[in-house]
Amino acid sequence: MSIKTVLCSVCLAGALIPGLGFAQVGIDVTVAPPAPQVEVVPPPRAGYVWAPGFWEWRDGRHVWVGGHWIVERPGYRWVPDRWERHGERWHHERGHWEH
């Protein structure tokens, strides 16, 4: 394999990998999520954003995932996980960064 081929492959892989962090995956179910649990939000931490807890669909049931700190991204805002009703189904949109 030539040096040029290797370098092109590395550049292509590097260009594709950052996009993986922006993939938004959702799920649709017929079971409504329970009411959110009450969480005590800790005091602010410099350089971090609080991602509130949410109900996740796992193994055929809703499971609570507690809130946690995530490293902030300057110029972006965190959009928390949420469930939306669409007719007879419930759609879970994963939390994500928005520019």
Order of alpha helices (4+ residues) and beta strands (2+ residues): alpha-beta-beta-beta-beta-beta-beta-beta-beta-beta
